[in-house]
Structure formats: C-alpha cells, structure tokens
C-alpha cells in the first residue's frame, strides 16, 4: 500500500460512498443474494467496517455483520471490494488482514463468508461442510476462519439473521 493510503474505520458519513464502490464492483442485483437477507435491518459491526481512502475517495472497503450459526455467534464478512483502477495493489488483502486482527482483538471467535475458496484460502479460510447458508448459496462457497483455535469445532447448522432489538 502506498504511503498516501491509510486504513480508516468507516463512519456513517462514508456509507453512501462505500455503497457506490460496491455498486461499481459487483453485478446488479447484489442485494438479492442470501447473505444480504442476513444483513437486512441489522447494523454492521462498526469497529470492523474499514476502508482505504486516498485523494480520489474510497478505494477499498470491507464490512462485517453479526450472525448466528446453529446458535453460535459469528461474523459474516462482506462485502469486500477494491476499486477497479486499484486492484492488484494489495488493498483488499490489507483490509482482510487488518479486519481479522481487529476482530480477534475484539473477542470474536469465528468468521464466515461466501466466496471463492482458492482466493480466500490464502487468508486461512476453509470450507465449512456442516454450516448452511440460506438458499440459493452454493455450499462449496461457504467458508470459515477460526479467530481462536478450534472456534468452528462442533459448530453446525444453518446461518441465521441475528435478532435486533426494536428501536424505542
């Protein structure tokens, strides 16, 4: 990462700029994916939503959401995106490593994502054969990372949306 780039925690003022980056990087209809149903109405884990900004704006971003897997707490990673003009510079990798280290420091035990195993295996993600995502998710793309040793041992079942208390 160049000297002019820094990793920042996303603020509410960054929300729409990050959304614009996701719109640019992902296919139309991204919000119809099953992972978005798990996020609907649930606030992201603010301390783990990071971005890289330079003079041109947000160049890369990552977000995390709380979910339950068979009743066990987990983080759902995603989306993570890098502006097309900045891909290949290590920005996404830097956000992955930084955010996983922060998640561990905050006391989280496990991270879940839906993605390409050959890409995410370099960060330590492995296929979770006994964890289900809502359909139509391809089971081969359900991956997990243990932030603490053995965190996925014995965790099985369906990934569900976390209950959010109603606003008063």
N, C-alpha and C positions, 0 to 999 in steps of 0.2 A: 504494500500500500504506500502511495506517495506521501511525502511529508505534509502536503497540503490537505490530507484527508484524516478525519478523526471519526471514531465511533461515538455516537450520541444516543442517549435514551430518547425514544420518540415521545413527543409531547402532544397534547390534544390539538395544538395548532398545526402539527405536521400531518394529521390524519388524512386529509384530502390529497395532499401531495404524495403520500405513500400509496394511497388508493390509485392515484393516476399512474404511478410506476407499475403497480400490479396490473392495471388495465393494459398498459403498454406491453408488459412481458408475458401475459397469459392470454389464452384464447377467450373469445367472447363466451359468456355463459359460465365462467369460472365459479360463480356463486351458486350454481346449481349442483355442484359436487357435494358428496355426502359429508365431507369434512366441514363445509360451510353450515350444514344443518346443526352440527355440534357446536358451532360458534354463535349461532343466531341468538341474539339477546344476551349473550354472556360477554362481560368485559374481558379483554385480553389481560394477561399478566404484565402490567405496565413496566415493571422493572426489567423485563426480558424483551421488550419490544425496542429494537435497536435499529439505527440507520447510519449510513455513511453519507455525509453531505460535503459537497465542495461548492465553489462559487456558482456552479450551474444548477445547484439544487440537490435533491435526494438522488443519490446514485445507486444505493442498495438499501434493502430493508429486510427485517425479519420480525415475525411476531409469534407469540406463544399463547395458548389458551388452556385453561384448566378443563380436564375431562375426567371421567371415571372409566376404568377398565375392570369389569367384573367387580365393581365396588371399590377398587383401589384408585387412589389419586394418581394422576399422570398429567404430563404436559403434552399438548398437541402442538407440534411445531408446524408453522406455516401460516401464510406463505413466506417464502424467502425468494427475493428477486434482485437481480442486478440489471441496471440499465443496459440495453444492447450495445451502446457505444463503450461500455466499461467492462464488458465480460472478458474473462481471461486474465484479469489483473489481481485476482485473489481476494476481491472484496467479499464475495459470498462466503468463502472459506473463513475469512477473518470474522465475519458475523457469526458463523456457526460455532467456531471455537470460543469466541468471547461469550456468546449467549449460553452455551453449555456450561462453561466455567461459572458464570453468574448464577445459573440455575442450581448448580451443585452448592455454591456458597449460600444460597437462599434456603437450602434444605430440601429441595426436590429430590426424588429418588429415581424417577423414570421419565423418559421422553418417548413419544410415539409420533410417527409421521407416515404419510402415504407418499411413496416416491420410488425412484429408480435405485434398486439395490446396488448396482455397480458404482453409482456415484456416491451414495450416502455411506457405503461400507468404509470408505476412507476416513470417515469421522467416527467409526466404531458402531454404526447401526447394523443390526442383524434382523433377519426375517422373524416375525412373531407368528408362528404357526397356530398358536392357540388363542390368539386375540382376533376378534372380528370387528370390522368397521361396518357401518350401515351400508346396504347395497346402494349403488352397484359397484362398490370398490373391489378391485382385483386383489384377492388375498395375497398374491405374491408381492404386492407393493406395500403391505403393512409391515412397517419396520419399527424396531425399538432400540433404545440406547439406555443402558443402566448407568445412572449417575453415581450410584453406590453399588458395590459388589453384590450380585445376586438380586438386584431390585426387581427383575422380571420373573424370578423363580416362583412358580406357583400362581402367577397372575394369569388368569384365563377369563375368557368370556367376551361379552360384547362391549364395545366402547359406546358410552352414553354421554349425553349432554349433562353438565353439572347443573344442579338446581340453583337458581339465582333468587335470593330473597326479593320479594316485591318492594318497590320504592314506596316509602311512606310520605 
